Amino acid sequence: MIKSDTIPTKVEISSNTTLSIIRDCFQCGLCTSICPLRKVSKYNPRGIIHSSLLGHSLGNDDLTTCLTCSQCFEECPQEIDFPAFIRESRSKIVLNEENFAHNNIFNLLQIFMAEMTESGMKFSFEGEINSESSIAYFPGCVDLFDQFLNLKTVKFHQIGQSAMNLINKVGIKPNLLSLKCCGHDAYWTGDTELFEKIRKYNEQIIRKAGISTLLVSCAECYYTFEELYKLEGIKIQHISQFIDQHQSKLEFKENLTKVTYHDPCRLGRFMKEYESSRNVLKNTGASLIELANNRKNAICCGVSSWLRCDDQSRAIMLRKLEEATQAVGNDGNLVVGCNKCYAHLNCVLEDKKPQHEYQLKVKELGIFVDELSNKNN
Amino acid sequence: MIEKIGSVAVIGGGIAGIQASLDLANQGFLVHLIERNPSIGGRMVQLDKTFPTLDCAMCILGPKLVDVQRHPNIKLLTYCEPSSLSGSIGNFSLKYIKKARYVDALKCTGCGVCEEKCPYWIHDDFNAGLTRKDKRGRDKPARKVISIPFPQAVPKLAYIQAETCRYIQKGKCGICQKNCDPGAIDYNQKDEEIEIQIGAVIVATGFDPFSAEKISSLHFGEFPNVVTTLQFERLLNASGPTEGEVIRPSDQRNPKKIAFLQCVGSRNPSIDRNYCSAACCMFAIKEAIMAKEHDPSVEVYVFYIDIRAFGKGFEEFYQRAIKEFKINFIKSRVSEIRENPKNNNLILKYEDFEGIQGVTSEEMDMVILSTGLDPSSHRDFLENCLNLNLDQYGFVITDPLKPLETNRPGVYVCGVSSGPKDIPDTVAQASGAAAKAAILLKDVRNTQIEEIKLPRPIKVNLTDESRIGVLICHCGHNIASVIDCKEVAEYAKTFPNVVYASDPMYACAADTQEVLKEAIKEHKLNRIIVASCTPRTHAPLFRSTLKEVGLNEFLFDLVNLREHVSWVHSHEREDANEKAKDLVRGAIARTCRLEPLLKEKIPLIQKALVIGGGCAGMTSALDISKAGYPVYLIEKEDQLGGELLKIPVLHNGMKGIEIVEELKKKVLNDPNITLFTGAELADLSGSVGNFKGIVNGQKIEFGGVILATGAESFIPSGYYNYGKKSNIITQKELEENFDELDPKTVVMIQCVGSRESEPPRTYCSRICCTGAIKNSIRLKERNPDVNVFILYKDIRTYGDLEDYYLKTRQLGTIFIRYTDERKPEVKIKGTVEIFDEMLGRTLRINPDLIVLSVPLVPKPNEKLSQMFKVPRGSDQFFLEAHIKLRPIDFATDGIFLAGTGHYPKFTSESIYQASGAAVRVMALLAPGYLLSEGAIAEIDQDICRGCGRCEEICPYKAIELEVKAIELETETIKTVKAYVNPGVCKGCGSCLVTCPVTAITVKHFPDKTIEAQVESILLKTEQLDIKQTP
């Protein structure tokens, strides 16, 4: 191998407008040392910023490795939105198929849904629905996950079912909207055009339904509808906020459950919603024990936008399970407020020895609350 | 017309307020010095040492505190908060609340019994909130509800924090009152509102350290071993809670591995604080060095973004920290602090750029946060009470050309109130603010003050029996840690003429002065010996104390137990004790033989000379003239303006020529200023108060002089092929040819000819980073497509200059750091190669223009240096009397300095320094006379044979030869006799040793006293007859 520092690299500056996002950088290096990927790889946001400013273009690896978890942005003294920089850079190139996890299936599904179907996803849940309701519920891509991830221990459909149960329990009959995927992944993998198609379709359905509140289970849906759709006059509510709002109408069995909570990036650092989930969990009577890294310091679940599920991702997931086990032990629960986190962490949990011996349960917030609440409410 | 009032309110009793007060009080203005805390001194009293000289902060500030307290023209209003200001320039009415101390200031002696007996503890602000351990090892607050703020407090009075006092709140307790012998405790005291009439206001409210709690990821207040730099300072300090032992709070162990984290609360737009606090880098380096001095085995790490060592002596101090003290500087911001639950150690995570690059964790025993300077606690007062315009952070907004003036006429500002800065800049600015107030009120000088009335002198005849008082000072631990002061005091008492001896904690403290005065009266003392530190700083203080009771100030001797004994013999305690006794014994022998001496009033010339007609010189000249004194202004060039003429645009957008024209117009229209251009001073003679010289053949006389000779750009011959190719130029050349040059790619190289390893240019030139950034912004704003690379070592855009650094990055200027080990190379074909340590590889840039950022070097100043006998530093700049507290004075009286001849600085800094120098001249000229030194040479005219050797040797030109006619019985002969000018003679003694006929004596040091002293020390016989010989 040639020693790289003996070969002078020619510097030519491009007039790339994306660079304006990172120009404030004064190279303090905080991003690199806080980056969760850096614990398991040589990923170097500071280096990427500096070499980008010097006009070097980023490769597929640099662009797809970043989890866009925003931990660096959260602490950056110069407020450099590195995730936004990565997203914009992704939008300028075509990402390699092999950088997508699960043989690119979820990306293809999104394209399929956006471009080849006329309608959104259909759901069927037990419970009472009212198509005239001002509140609508959207569970996210739960059934698709069931079909294509095929996990043994987890049914994603249950996310929607539990949410329906809870909504009914507090005395509300929601409308159930048949939306397409929210488009979060299209947006974050840089496919702005695809995202726009999805957004337009969904917005039209939402508007037509005449609702005032759209309730979602997935943190990504919550972020996407609220921040990227900017639907004026329509309140987007995450399931945690909904339950928190209706706490008084729920009763819980006495229990000795131990629970810890994982802040999803999109709900926590992106939307600054840290407390609703915690309020909800405390109210169930379970004992809530915080992860060592919580709230704005929470570490990403390990995969983002179905990019690169590889050994590095697994290492991050295992660290998360370790952190959770430290908090609640093998008989405790790790609750998440995001369908994706739920998928990734359960996926790695199904890998057994010799990979790991973690036995705790990873549960979606709605499922966890529904299980503990009295049925005959 | 409004009637002006000859008094000034100075708001804030820190070093800025103190300096401004002294400068005004010294020229006949009444000063109300208002401080919201119970004692003055501000932040500086909390410091252990000061950078870059490592002077003990208290030792250099203490005398000033006492000066303020004893100054007849200063009213010290501590524990007072101003509440409203009405009226207008020249005639204001200020209301303030005199907060209840619950202690009668007239009765309290500061003995401290109340504090000792008080059973309740509260948060200890003075020690930055450091706690003490109770018997069970739990952390508890460390200050008593009733307390004296700190040992050297001025005024040294107790006060009660009412909100926490059980008696005041609940009517229970009352212990302090029961124990106070003088009966000073008064629980019924109420806040009082008082109104004063003043002509001007000087704002010197200063700052608080940034509250590190605001950044949760630092875990300050949560992890016990995370402390702030101010707390660490208190741990280093001998009068701090640990008596100078550095311990970590969790387990009281001495830390062996410590880390400083820079930019806590600074340079952080994410918490809306983009400014650089300007002082913290040096503060941390100083503490790092002090930690090493306390324990050489401690490992020290400093995590930084840029080291901003931009002041005089700073860069050299930083280099010492690296080379001599082996302090590890790591350019990286720590992202995570975790606590090891087993031992409370702190695990820091950071990216290491050097060596094996990567993310590293290091376990530290202790983490010290370099908290920034935060003015915001004064925001409400400044904005709503004084109606000043503040910036978003709470700093007072000033015009760069009027850096001392606020939006409200008659209200001036100095110190950190108008922007983050360190002590020397603050002191210079404080003097400058004083100048503005003095000019405004020049016509009402001496109208509000009372004549100083000294008591009737105590008559002491040489034949009177000596009654000596001896003080053996502990100097905190400086002396007492080596010498048994009590024992030495007891020893002194064994001598027959010593009728009083004691061993105070601080002989220089204000309360000790009172004790001394009482002792003089009570024991009828007629001679005093203080055994403490250097007479250089402290003799004037004790002499004033003697004067205040009417004892002649020359019946005094000072023994230097600190420099001469405890510091040099710290490892030989027994011998040190013996030496201390020897020196005290010698002093007793000498003191018995001292005579009272009188100081003479010598008339002076109330005119000033300013040398150098640049921005600084013109400002000084205008200020002195406006204060009512005629000024001679000499400029060597044919036109006024200096280097500023060569700077088309300043970083703040102002145009050099416009600034010059404005000043020039004022100078030319000022009838009080006599201008000489194309001229130089020659044939200087005389001294402070009475200088004479010749300019353009005209004889001039003046009382004081300001050297404002300026600096110029270094010519970087031999650096980076400069001079060999036309596209390799300096920043100045870029500015001069800006309109003609249209480069596509520009490489700027910083520190070309500065920050070198060898003198004379080891210094950082302070302004070149901003200069390069200014030009990068100009290039980018003219043509956004031009590529600008700045190759730098550290970017030193301190204070609000950080905004320009951010701006140019936003415009796309690329910064690449280099180190001395791998400097950039300019290849023959014009390619620049630089090893980019951030990427770990060498980059090649093909610029069409290379711009070198060169330092300012002083203009030729050797001749003036010799003429005025003022020193220059190793950097060739003029060297002031003291880098920290006397930045505009020379050690020689009557000579002051301003502008870039002192050190590179920005225009606004030159302006306030020039005003500062002007106020010194005003204070010198104001009384119209000088007081001679008492201890001067005296020539016995009967013995002198007029050989003239003394005249040749005298460094101050104090001796003149005169032809005298001597009438003998039968004839008259002409003879030459030497004569001493008492206003000039410093009593150095050079003439004495050169006189072949021993005609010369230096008063206060006649041979008989020195002989007695030496004999007494050498003979070492306890029975030695040290009674005076009549």
Interface residues (C-beta under 8 A of the other chain):
Chain A: S4 D5 T6 I7 P8 T9 K10 V11 I13 S15 L19 S20 R23 D24 C25 F26 Q27 C28 G29 L30 C31 T32 S33 I34 R38 K39 K42 N44 R46 G47 H50 S51 L53 L54 E75 C76 P77 Q78 E79 N297
Chain B: S217 C263 R267 N268 P269 S270 I271 I305 D306 K331 S332 R333 V334 S335 E336 K349 Y350 E351 F353 G358 V359 T745 D785 N787 F789 I795 Y805 L806 R809 Q810 L811 G812 I814 F815 I816 R817 E833 F835 D836 M838 L839 G840 R841 T842 L843 R844 I845 N846
